C-alpha cells in the first residue's frame, strides 16, 4: 500500500504518546510558574521533537529500522527499512484567522528529489488534532518564499492535497461541495429564475481554484 508505513491506528498511538509528553511539559512549566498554554509557538517547538520521536517509533514497529535525527540540515525521520526514505515532520497550530500555514523549506526540494511530509495539526486550545501525510511532494508543490519568510515556503494546496493521505481528521474541497449543491438545485429547479440562479452559481464555483478546508478530531475521543 502507498502509505503502509503509517496507518490511522499507528498515528493515533503516536498522538497519544505526544499528548502524554505535552501533559508532562505543561506540569513541569507550571511548577516553575510558566504558563506554557499562553504561547502556541512555544508549544509547537516543544512538541516538534516529540512528533519526530514517537512517529519514528510507530513506523519502526510497522516496517523495521527507522530513526529520527533532529540535527539541522538532516531529515527529521529516515526510514532505513524503506531505502532510507525521508519524512519531514511539522507541528502546526491553526492561525488566529482560522487558516492553516502549511510551510516547508523549499530549498530542501530544489535538487529535484521528492519528500514525504507529516503535518501534525492542532487547534489553538490543543483539544483537537489532525495528522496529514503527504507523499512525494516536489519543488512545485510549494510556492515561492515571500520576502522576510526566512526561506519558508507555503504549500500550494491545490497541487499538494492531491497527494495527501488523512490519517486523523481530514479535508474537503469547498469548491466541490458548492458545485454539488448547485447541481442538485439545477435538477430541482421548478422556476426559470431559480434555474438561472443555480446555473450562475455553479458556473461561478466551477471557475474557482480548489478551496481546501481541514477538519480535526477530538483528542479526548481518539485517545479513549
Secondary structure, DSSP 8 states (H G I E B T S, - for coil): -TTTT--HHHHHHHHHHHHHHHHHHHHHHHHTT--GGG-HHHHHHHHHHHHHHHHHHHHHHHHS--EE--STTS-SEEEGGGTSEEEEEEEEE--TTS----EEEGGGGTTS--EEEEEEEE-TTS-EEEEEEEEEE-GGGB----TTSTTEEEB-HHHHGGGEEEEESEEEEHHHHHHHHHHHHHHH--SHHHHHHHHHHHHHHHTS---EEEE-EEHHHHH-
